[in-house]
Amino acid sequence: MVEVKSRPDAELNGVTYKTKSGCGVIYVTINEYNGQPFEVFINLGKGGTCANVMLGAMGRDISHGLRGGVPLEEFSRTHFGSRCDSQISSVQNHGKPVFSCLDAIAKVFIEYLKKKNPLPPELIAPSTERFQPIIPPELPPKFYTEPGKIEVEKSPPTVARIGGRVCEVCGGPVVMESACEVCKVCGHSQRCGG
């Protein structure tokens, strides 16, 4: 059995990062004990939502892992590149796509680790050779690519298996915004004004 250290009574120092995801702004706080990451708090800017509750629980689970000896790098490798239907395209986010809340959090961990220990990025960032995305059966496989590779596949608009329309350019899910259908993956606008 793994020994999980209890939280000390002492005051802990940490840093809070603000990052964007398709669900909204996420605040990630990483506290240290004896110079090492010791606990993580995750808060979605929209209080009271189910996603906020889940991310808070994820922060507690990561904290238990850190206290049990699992390095923060392992959590960044596990969650980097995770995808959902609430994505931010690289066009919408200054060249840095965010594929899910988990992906946003993994990127915060990578940023923290780079500042803490300036190792070459390949030793911190997940290796694309180890990355094997898990594709939920309800989403078409074309939503999933290896990190750093964008595959755009032209296809006529169809009704997606998840119940909505899909983008004419990339096949991603679209939502109505200001009288236009806007793709949640690539940002393409279609069928405006009507």
Backbone torsions as a table, in degrees:
resi	resn	phi	psi	omega
1	MET	NA	140.4	-178.6
2	VAL	-84.0	134.3	178.0
3	GLU	-83.9	123.5	177.2
4	VAL	-101.7	119.0	-179.0
5	LYS	-67.0	141.9	175.6
6	SER	-82.2	160.3	-179.8
7	ARG	-70.7	130.4	-180.0
8	PRO	-72.8	157.3	177.3
9	ASP	-74.1	-15.4	-177.9
10	ALA	-67.8	158.4	175.0
11	GLU	-74.1	133.3	179.9
12	LEU	-103.6	145.1	175.6
13	ASN	-98.0	148.1	179.2
14	GLY	-161.2	-175.1	-179.7
15	VAL	-136.9	143.5	178.1
16	THR	-114.0	131.2	177.7
17	TYR	-108.5	144.7	174.1
18	LYS	-112.4	126.9	-179.2
19	THR	-138.4	161.4	-180.0
20	LYS	-102.9	148.6	171.2
21	SER	-141.7	171.9	177.6
22	GLY	-64.7	-18.8	178.8
23	CYS	-90.8	-11.6	-179.0
24	GLY	134.4	-166.9	-179.0
25	VAL	-78.4	136.0	177.8
26	ILE	-118.3	134.3	174.6
27	TYR	-108.2	125.5	-179.9
28	VAL	-119.7	119.1	178.0
29	THR	-108.7	128.0	177.7
30	ILE	-116.2	113.6	177.5
31	ASN	-99.2	147.0	-178.0
32	GLU	-114.7	151.7	172.3
33	TYR	-135.8	126.3	-175.6
34	ASN	54.7	38.0	175.9
35	GLY	77.8	5.3	-178.6
36	GLN	-119.9	148.7	175.2
37	PRO	-57.9	131.5	-173.4
38	PHE	-125.5	-33.3	177.7
39	GLU	-151.3	153.2	-177.7
40	VAL	-130.7	134.6	173.0
41	PHE	-118.7	132.7	-178.6
42	ILE	-125.6	129.7	-177.9
43	ASN	-137.9	122.0	173.6
44	LEU	-81.7	135.8	-176.7
45	GLY	-55.1	-22.0	179.1
46	LYS	-91.1	94.4	-177.4
47	GLY	-65.3	146.2	174.8
48	GLY	85.5	-6.3	-179.7
49	THR	-80.8	158.7	178.3
50	CYS	-59.2	-41.0	179.6
51	ALA	-61.1	-38.2	179.0
52	ASN	-64.7	-41.1	178.3
53	VAL	-63.0	-44.0	-179.2
54	MET	-64.9	-41.8	179.9
55	LEU	-68.6	-35.5	175.0
56	GLY	-61.9	-42.4	177.4
57	ALA	-64.9	-38.0	178.2
58	MET	-62.0	-40.9	177.3
59	GLY	-60.4	-41.5	177.8
60	ARG	-65.8	-40.5	178.9
61	ASP	-64.4	-41.8	177.2
62	ILE	-63.3	-40.5	178.4
63	SER	-60.2	-43.4	177.5
64	HIS	-62.3	-40.5	177.2
65	GLY	-62.5	-44.8	178.9
66	LEU	-61.0	-42.0	179.6
67	ARG	-69.4	-20.9	178.2
68	GLY	-93.5	1.7	175.3
69	GLY	103.7	2.1	177.7
70	VAL	-78.5	125.2	-178.1
71	PRO	-71.9	150.7	179.4
72	LEU	-59.0	-31.7	178.0
73	GLU	-55.9	-36.7	-179.1
74	GLU	-64.6	-38.2	178.2
75	PHE	-69.2	-37.5	177.8
76	SER	-66.3	-39.5	177.8
77	ARG	-65.1	-38.7	-177.3
78	THR	-66.9	-40.2	-171.3
79	HIS	-101.2	-14.2	179.8
80	PHE	-60.8	128.3	177.4
81	GLY	85.9	-0.7	176.9
82	SER	-61.1	140.4	-174.3
83	ARG	-123.6	148.3	172.6
84	CYS	-143.4	-175.1	-178.4
85	ASP	-84.4	-5.3	176.9
86	SER	-104.5	78.8	-176.1
87	GLN	-106.9	160.2	171.5
88	ILE	-116.3	123.1	-178.2
89	SER	-74.8	164.4	178.1
90	SER	-64.9	-29.2	178.2
91	VAL	-65.8	-40.5	-178.4
92	GLN	-77.2	-17.5	-172.0
93	ASN	-128.7	43.0	173.8
94	HIS	53.5	44.2	176.3
95	GLY	83.9	4.5	-177.9
96	LYS	-121.3	94.6	179.3
97	PRO	-67.7	148.1	175.5
98	VAL	-124.7	116.2	-171.4
99	PHE	-88.7	-17.1	179.6
100	SER	-174.8	173.2	174.2
101	CYS	-60.4	-41.4	-179.7
102	LEU	-62.7	-41.3	178.1
103	ASP	-63.3	-42.6	178.6
104	ALA	-60.7	-43.0	-179.8
105	ILE	-66.7	-42.0	177.5
106	ALA	-60.2	-39.2	179.8
107	LYS	-68.4	-33.1	173.9
108	VAL	-64.0	-44.9	179.0
109	PHE	-59.8	-42.1	179.7
110	ILE	-63.5	-43.4	178.0
111	GLU	-61.0	-45.2	178.2
112	TYR	-59.4	-47.2	-177.5
113	LEU	-65.1	-36.3	178.2
114	LYS	-65.2	-40.0	178.7
115	LYS	-70.1	-37.9	-177.0
116	LYS	-71.9	-40.7	-174.4
117	ASN	-143.6	92.4	-173.5
118	PRO	-69.3	71.4	175.1
119	LEU	-85.9	163.7	173.4
120	PRO	-57.9	140.7	-175.7
121	PRO	-54.5	-31.0	-178.4
122	GLU	-67.6	-19.7	177.5
123	LEU	-85.1	-17.6	-180.0
124	ILE	-105.5	-49.6	-177.2
125	ALA	-69.5	149.1	-179.8
126	PRO	-61.6	142.8	176.1
127	SER	-79.1	135.4	178.7
128	THR	-68.9	-20.9	178.1
129	GLU	-69.2	-33.9	-179.5
130	ARG	-84.4	-16.8	-174.4
131	PHE	-74.7	116.9	175.5
132	GLN	-127.5	96.6	-175.6
133	PRO	-65.3	146.4	174.6
134	ILE	-96.6	120.5	-175.3
135	ILE	-100.9	112.9	176.6
136	PRO	-63.1	142.7	-176.0
137	PRO	-64.3	-21.9	-176.9
138	GLU	-81.1	-7.1	178.3
139	LEU	-112.9	139.8	177.9
140	PRO	-62.8	142.9	-177.4
141	PRO	-59.5	-22.5	-176.6
142	LYS	-67.9	-9.6	176.0
143	PHE	-76.0	-13.7	-172.0
144	TYR	-111.8	123.7	176.7
145	THR	-135.7	168.3	175.3
146	GLU	-70.5	149.7	177.4
147	PRO	-56.0	136.2	178.9
148	GLY	88.6	-10.5	179.5
149	LYS	-114.3	127.0	178.1
150	ILE	-113.2	123.5	179.1
151	GLU	-110.0	117.6	177.7
152	VAL	-108.9	125.4	-175.5
153	GLU	-123.4	115.9	179.2
154	LYS	-73.9	134.3	177.2
155	SER	-154.6	151.4	178.8
156	PRO	-67.9	153.1	179.0
157	PRO	-63.4	135.9	178.4
158	THR	-138.4	173.2	174.5
159	VAL	-87.6	123.3	-178.5
160	ALA	-72.4	156.4	178.9
161	ARG	-63.9	-19.3	179.1
162	ILE	-87.0	4.5	169.9
163	GLY	102.9	-0.9	-178.7
164	GLY	-123.1	-179.3	177.1
165	ARG	-78.3	162.1	179.1
166	VAL	-121.5	159.2	-178.5
167	CYS	-68.0	139.2	177.3
168	GLU	-68.4	-25.5	-174.9
169	VAL	-89.0	-52.5	-172.3
170	CYS	-117.1	-9.0	-179.5
171	GLY	84.7	4.5	179.0
172	GLY	-74.5	165.9	179.5
173	PRO	-70.3	143.9	177.8
174	VAL	-114.5	152.9	176.3
175	VAL	-131.6	157.5	177.1
176	MET	-81.2	127.2	175.3
177	GLU	-141.9	120.4	177.9
178	SER	50.6	50.2	177.1
179	ALA	65.9	19.2	175.7
180	CYS	-128.5	151.1	168.6
181	GLU	-85.8	122.2	-177.0
182	VAL	-119.0	131.0	179.8
183	CYS	-73.7	132.1	179.0
184	LYS	-77.7	-12.1	-178.5
185	VAL	-98.0	-55.5	-174.6
186	CYS	-106.0	-10.1	177.5
187	GLY	86.4	-0.3	-179.4
188	HIS	-62.5	135.6	176.8
189	SER	-102.3	139.9	-179.7
190	GLN	-145.2	158.6	177.5
191	ARG	47.8	60.0	-178.4
192	CYS	-88.8	146.1	170.7
193	GLY	72.2	55.6	177.7
194	GLY	-175.0	NA	NA
